[in-house]
Amino acid sequence: MNKMKTFKRRFSLSVPRTETIEESLAEFTDQFNQLNNRKNEDPAQEHPHMGHLNKDIKAQQSSVSPLEGQSPTPVRYRNGNQRRFSMEDVSKRLSLPMDIRLPPEFLQKLEMESPEGSKPLSRTSRRASLSDIGFGKMETYVKLEKLGEGTYATVFKGRSKLTKNLVALKEIRLEHEEGAPCTAIREVSLLKNLKHANIVTLHDIIHTKSSLTLVFEYLDSDLKQYLDNCGNLMSMHNVKIFMFQLLRGLSYCHQLKILHRDLKPQNLLINGRGELKLADFGLARAKSVPTKTYSNEVVTLWYRPPDVLLGSTEYSTPIDMWGVGCIHYEMVTGRPMFPGSTVKEELHLIFRMLGTPTEESWPGITSNEEFKAYNFTQYRAQPLINHVPRLDPEGIDLLMSLLLYEAKCRISTESALRHPYFMALGERVHLLPETASIFSLKEIQLQKDPGCRGSSYQHSGVIIENWSNMFDKTVHGSLCLTWL
């Protein structure tokens, strides 16, 4: 029980409640009416939760005049001064999406005198207000169909009653003795503050005694399915757009010293518009200062860099850049770059294409005990153009910069975004706010893929196989906690 309380307090989870939204609103109405009666008798008394909310809303109104005609619920104040505040005003105050559909009763009961010297909305009162709206409650979401089931969790396709949008509901079963899985705790703790157009959003968390449900935005597909649907023959223009979005989302993570540590096509989700978003942060870690050593049992084998394959536990952001290079190759060719089944086979495939490393190409490698134990054949590096003939010279240069043996020499996300390979996308893509999609620019559009069957970037349904793969690592998802 103490562990559960600590978990909820740490991650700002709403206290589980069993009543429906309608019952909650009825309770809220009663509390509000009682508050008004008390204020008529004693103006100093105030409801501990709604008082803060109303103070802040009135303070906000004094400086920001709401737009006429946008509020479905006008409010009349007892002092005779008529004002309006809209759903947009409340949504902004509570940091909610603008498409949220607040229950009408919630707005109708926000009729209070504007107090002098209002205080900022506290975290406790904000959480209480969100709970009154419907966040943190399973009743707010309608399950439509089961997408998949794994060892630890089950994922459902659902719909939010607050936005009418599709969502993905990942129900994680809680063991009474063990509590929440460590990957769930790690994922939420890292991603609750990430807000970026190329990182998948976690909308809500619902906690009960038996389960922890993570509510994600619903995306149609992932990069692996996208490749399958276009016959593994993508437009080179689309490859460039997807690569830029991948680097853009990863750059945001790296700026915040977060390592993803599991980049692969199955963890890059794509919607019908062509927006690519990083997902599955279950293996992600915050890079501490000074440097810590980490596990080398990270990153799916095909996308794991050679330094980690050879046992390195002291790594930083370059661990992700090798995976970016492998994904770039896979988008261009339609096949994995190094599909090894064991660590030794993976290293053999890498060395056979890029050349067996030497002291010149990788200083210190000849003294690595694991490298010496394998006794690899000495291969010469093959020209990459022979393997990716569709890639232009700038693309070859970027790919080579990503697939360097010496980790510290690999290109960074910031430098990669400014690489000449992306010059055709224009300068304005570099000036967009972090939460803006690159498709907000009219010059950025996907093209029809040569091998597409129908429309290559309009899919229906999340990949069930992908969800199942995530379950076996407990609760990986793609999330960014924005409301709680």
CORJO-V169453 format. One line per field, one symbol per residue. phi: phi as a letter, one per 20 degrees, with the letter a starting at -180 (. if undefined). psi: psi as a letter, one per 20 degrees, with the letter a starting at -180 (. if undefined). burial: 1 if it has 9 or more other C-alpha atoms within 8 Angstrom, else 0. A space follows every 50 residues. Layout:
phi->???
psi->???
burial->???
//
This chain:
phi->.fffffffffdleffgceffffffffffffffffffffffebffebffef gfffgfffffffdcefffnedfcfcdeffneecccdgffffffeldffef dfggffffeedbfefflfeffffffffffffffpfncfffcdfdaeerbc fdbcdcebcefedmefcdddedfdefeemfffffffffffdfdecbfdcf eeebccdcfdbcddddfedfbcfffgfffdmlceffffgfffffffffff fffffemdefmbfagfddecdfeofdcfclefdfbefecffdecfeecmg gfdeffffgeofddccggfffffffffggfffenbffcefdcffffffff ffeenffcffebgnffeffffffflffedefeffgfecffefgfffffff fedeffgfeffefffffefggegffneffedfffeeffffeffebfdffg dfdmdfccdcofffffffffffdnbfbbbbfddd
psi->ghggggghhhjlqqppqiqrgghghggggghgghggghhhgniiqqphgh ggghghghhhhhhopqpqiipinqppqhjioprqprhhgggghjlqqijq nqphhghhjlorqoqqlqqqprhghghhghhhhiqjphiipppgqphrpa hhrppqpappihijqqrpooooppphhhbpqhhggggghhiijpoqhkpq pohqpppahiqoppoqqpqharhghggghkkknqphghgggggghghghh ggghhjkppgjlprhijoqpaiijpppprmkhjqqporprprqrqjlrpp ghjpqhhhhjjpjnrbhihhhghgghhgghhghjqqgmmqirgghghghg hhgippqrhghnpihijpghghhhlqqoqqpqphhhhmiiprhhhggggh hhlqgogiiqqrgghhhjqhhjhiirhhhiiqqhjpqiiiphioqqrpqh jqocoiknropqohhgghhhhikelqboqophh.
burial->00000001000011010000100110011011001101100000011011 11111111101000010000101111100000011111111111010001 01000111000000000100100011111111111110011110011111 01111111111100011111111100001110111111011101111111 11111110001111111111111011101111111101111111111111 11110011111111111111110011111111111010000000010111 11111111100110101111111111111111110101110010111111 11111111100110110000110000001111000001001001110111 11111110011110011010111010001001000111100001000010 1100011110011001111111111111111101
//
